[in-house]
């Protein structure tokens, strides 16, 4: 499931809406940071590749 959650958090970056996940306001990403699941700069320093079956259901 975490792969799907990460895909959702990274999707605005993938589609060019923001440069990093933390800049997308309409996301649960900030809740995950607050709970200690992610660092605030997660997804900022490199492109994230997902398995072929993630995001293509």
Contact map, one row per residue, 1 for C-alpha under 8 A:
111110000000000000000000000000000000000000000000000000000
111111000000000000000000000000000000000000000000000000000
111111100000000000000000000000000000000000000000010001000
111111110000000000000000000000000000000000000000000001100
111111111000000000000000000000000000000000000000000000000
011111111100000000000000000000000000000000000000000000000
001111111110000000000000000000000000000000000000010001100
000111111111000000000000000000000000000000000000000000000
000011111111000000001000001110000000000000000000000000000
000001111111110000011000000000000000000000100001000000000
000000111111111000000000000000000000000000000000000000000
000000011111111111001001000000000000000000000000000000000
000000000111111111111000000000000000000000000000000000000
000000000111111110000000000000000000000000000000000000000
000000000011111110000000000000000000000000000000000000000
000000000001111111100000000000000000000000000000000000000
000000000001111111100001000000000000000000000000000000000
000000000001100111111011000000000000000000000000000000000
000000000000100111111010000000000000000000010000000000000
000000000100100001111111000000000000000010110000000000000
000000001101100001111111000010000000000011110000000000000
000000000000000000011111100011000000000111000000000000000
000000000000000001111111100000000000000000000000000000000
000000000001000011011111111000000000000000000000000000000
000000000000000000000111111000000000000000000000000000000
000000000000000000000001111100000000000000000000000000000
000000001000000000000001111111000000000000000000000000000
000000001000000000000000011111110000000000000000000000000
000000001000000000001100001111111000000000000000000000000
000000000000000000000100001111111100000100000000000000000
000000000000000000000000000111111110000000000000000000000
000000000000000000000000000111111111110000000000000000000
000000000000000000000000000011111111111100000000000000000
000000000000000000000000000001111111100000000000000000000
000000000000000000000000000000111111110000000000000000000
000000000000000000000000000000011111111000000000000000000
000000000000000000000000000000011111111000000000000000000
000000000000000000000000000000011011111101000000000000000
000000000000000000000000000000001001111111000000000000000
000000000000000000000100000001001000011111000000000000000
000000000000000000011100000000000000001111111000000000000
000000000000000000001100000000000000011111111000000000000
000000000100000000011000000000000000000011111111000000000
000000000000000000111000000000000000000011111110000000000
000000000000000000000000000000000000000011111110000000000
000000000000000000000000000000000000000000111111000000000
000000000000000000000000000000000000000000111111100000000
000000000100000000000000000000000000000000100111110000000
000000000000000000000000000000000000000000000011111000000
001000100000000000000000000000000000000000000001111101000
000000000000000000000000000000000000000000000000111111000
000000000000000000000000000000000000000000000000011111110
000000000000000000000000000000000000000000000000001111111
001100100000000000000000000000000000000000000000011111111
000100100000000000000000000000000000000000000000000111111
000000000000000000000000000000000000000000000000000111111
000000000000000000000000000000000000000000000000000011111
